[in-house]
Amino acid sequence: MSFNVQQLEMFAAIVSAGSLGRAANLLNVTQPALSRSIKRLEESVGAPLFERHTKGMHLTALGQALMPHAISLQREAEQAREELDAIRGLSKGVIKVGAVGSIASLVLPMAVRCVLDKWPNLRVEIIEGVWDRLVEGLLTHEIDLALCTSGIETDDVAAISDCSWTDRSYVVAAIDHPLRAAGKIQLNDTLGQRWALTPKGTGPYAHVKETFESSGLPMPEISVESRSITVLKSLVARCGFVSWMAEPMYDTESKAGVMDALSIEGLDAPRTLTAFRRRQGILPAPVAKLLDELRHLTGSLQKE
């Protein structure tokens, strides 16, 4: 079964708009023309994609199954047009990448600088988030590359094994936090503190749980959960909370004398960071350029 990209665009527009009339206005086509196009798509599929109601149109089970594939095919076609236009000099190529906070703070900006030094006509779009947000971005084609902790492959998302590196995470607190008065402390001394951390299911949460369990300790009680790095840093720097961060995430605050790692005896918490991509489809050429720079840069970091 072959699909017409224009019909898929119209199909997705109706789903988004909720009715033929609103979708026709968005697409700048007549309602009868849009209706005929969807009818041909339904004939190609062999069954109705919508249930028609007086208040709008709702997807059938078949329509719901087609929707994610329609979005994927539509994005692939857009990507192909962008690359061909970039090759012909008609437009700039686009790099769409997502990263966890520590990578977005150091490694990714360095790689982006190197790419743009070599290919100044490229444009880069970056989102920052924890793993579930990055997976969503990959699957909806919002991004083409995700930089995150390793070991979380799925049926749809694969790790790029030759682009990985290691950093270390620490328990961080404000410079004037009372725990610092004790000098060297033990990991279990942090259990009685107010913790602020990303939610369960995220990389930092899993790393904290693994680190405490390896020391025979329970998971700290989390007082505040947030996916916002800005919120977590503010809670640590201004409100007396402790948190868990990789060094690049708080490097600026450390140099400013606002917050830093606590000196905890025996704490060594390395983690591996890896690039991820969708299993299906071709990696866009501009993104491949960024990936090459990341491989070079992270290889240098590993040697250091």
Secondary structure, DSSP 8 states (H G I E B T S, - for coil): ----HHHHHHHHHHHHHSSHHHHHHHHTS-HHHHHHHHHHHHHHHTS-SEEEETTEEEE-HHHHHHHHHHHHHHHHHHHHHHHHHHHTTSS--EEEEEE-HHHHHTHHHHHHHHHHHH-TT-EEEEEE--HHHHHHHHHTTS-SEEEEESS---SSEEEEEEEEEEEEEEEEEETT-GGGGGSSB-GGGGTTS-EEE--TTSHHHHHHHHHHHHTT-----EEEE-S-HHHHHHHHHHH--BEEEEHHHHHHHHHTTSEEE--BTT---EEEEEEEEESSS---HHHHHHHHHHHHHHHHHHH-
